[in-house]
Amino acid sequence: MPAKFRVCDANGNSIGSAGVVNDFRITQIVAGIVVNTTNELVDSTTPDSAFRFDPSGGQWIYNISTKNYNAGSTYFFRVFLNDGTNIDFDFGLK
Protein backbone atom coordinates (compact mmCIF):
# COMPACT_ATOMS: atom_id res chain seq x y z
CA MET A 1 0.00 0.00 0.00
CA PRO A 2 1.58 3.31 -1.00
CA ALA A 3 1.75 6.26 1.40
CA LYS A 4 1.93 9.48 -0.63
CA PHE A 5 2.13 13.12 0.35
CA ARG A 6 3.50 16.47 -0.78
CA VAL A 7 5.72 18.87 1.15
CA CYS A 8 5.42 22.42 -0.17
CA ASP A 9 7.15 25.74 0.41
CA ALA A 10 5.29 28.97 1.27
CA ASN A 11 4.44 29.44 -2.43
CA GLY A 12 2.93 25.96 -2.80
CA ASN A 13 5.89 24.54 -4.72
CA SER A 14 6.69 20.91 -4.03
CA ILE A 15 9.93 20.27 -2.13
CA GLY A 16 11.80 17.13 -3.18
CA SER A 17 15.27 17.71 -1.79
CA ALA A 18 17.02 14.96 0.17
CA GLY A 19 16.54 15.08 3.92
CA VAL A 20 12.98 16.44 3.91
CA VAL A 21 11.70 13.21 5.47
CA ASN A 22 13.59 12.27 8.65
CA ASP A 23 11.76 9.16 9.83
CA PHE A 24 8.61 7.05 9.44
CA ARG A 25 7.07 5.08 12.34
CA ILE A 26 4.04 3.13 13.47
CA THR A 27 2.97 4.94 16.63
CA GLN A 28 -0.10 2.98 17.67
CA ILE A 29 -2.02 -0.19 16.85
CA VAL A 30 -5.67 -0.56 17.81
CA ALA A 31 -7.24 -4.02 17.77
CA GLY A 32 -10.85 -3.83 18.94
CA ILE A 33 -10.66 -2.12 22.33
CA VAL A 34 -6.96 -2.92 22.86
CA VAL A 35 -4.67 0.06 22.21
CA ASN A 36 -0.93 -0.58 21.88
CA THR A 37 1.41 2.40 21.76
CA THR A 38 4.54 1.57 19.79
CA ASN A 39 7.51 3.14 18.04
CA GLU A 40 8.21 0.71 15.20
CA LEU A 41 9.86 1.23 11.85
CA VAL A 42 7.53 0.68 8.91
CA ASP A 43 8.35 -2.25 6.62
CA SER A 44 8.59 -1.57 2.91
CA THR A 45 7.65 -3.71 -0.08
CA THR A 46 10.85 -2.54 -1.76
CA PRO A 47 14.45 -3.14 -0.64
CA ASP A 48 14.83 0.59 0.04
CA SER A 49 13.20 1.47 3.36
CA ALA A 50 13.03 5.21 2.74
CA PHE A 51 10.60 7.58 1.08
CA ARG A 52 11.41 8.40 -2.53
CA PHE A 53 10.48 11.57 -4.34
CA ASP A 54 8.47 11.31 -7.55
CA PRO A 55 9.24 14.51 -9.51
CA SER A 56 6.45 13.88 -12.04
CA GLY A 57 3.82 13.96 -9.28
CA GLY A 58 5.74 16.24 -6.95
CA GLN A 59 5.16 13.84 -4.08
CA TRP A 60 6.94 11.58 -1.63
CA ILE A 61 6.09 7.86 -1.82
CA TYR A 62 6.69 4.90 0.50
CA ASN A 63 5.38 1.41 -0.32
CA ILE A 64 4.11 0.04 3.01
CA SER A 65 4.28 -3.73 3.42
CA THR A 66 1.10 -4.91 5.16
CA LYS A 67 1.98 -8.62 5.15
CA ASN A 68 2.51 -8.65 8.95
CA TYR A 69 -0.55 -6.51 9.76
CA ASN A 70 -3.65 -8.08 11.28
CA ALA A 71 -7.15 -7.86 9.84
CA GLY A 72 -9.49 -5.88 12.08
CA SER A 73 -6.70 -3.66 13.40
CA THR A 74 -6.06 0.02 12.75
CA TYR A 75 -2.48 1.22 12.34
CA PHE A 76 -1.44 4.79 13.15
CA PHE A 77 1.59 6.24 11.36
CA ARG A 78 3.75 9.34 11.75
CA VAL A 79 6.06 10.85 9.11
CA PHE A 80 8.71 13.09 10.70
CA LEU A 81 9.85 16.04 8.56
CA ASN A 82 13.13 17.93 8.88
CA ASP A 83 11.43 21.17 9.98
CA GLY A 84 10.12 19.45 13.15
CA THR A 85 6.57 18.94 11.89
CA ASN A 86 4.80 15.60 11.47
CA ILE A 87 2.25 14.10 9.14
CA ASP A 88 -0.07 11.60 10.88
CA PHE A 89 -2.40 9.14 9.18
CA ASP A 90 -4.00 5.79 9.86
CA PHE A 91 -5.69 2.92 8.11
CA GLY A 92 -7.32 -0.37 9.02
CA LEU A 93 -7.40 -3.78 7.43
CA LYS A 94 -10.59 -5.76 6.92
Number of C-alpha atoms within 10 A of each C-alpha: 10 12 14 15 15 16 16 13 8 6 6 9 11 16 16 18 8 11 11 16 19 15 16 23 17 20 18 17 21 15 14 9 7 9 12 12 12 12 13 12 13 19 20 18 14 11 7 11 15 18 22 16 20 13 11 6 12 16 19 22 17 22 19 15 14 14 9 7 13 14 11 12 18 19 19 18 23 18 18 17 16 12 10 7 9 16 12 14 12 13 10 15 11 7
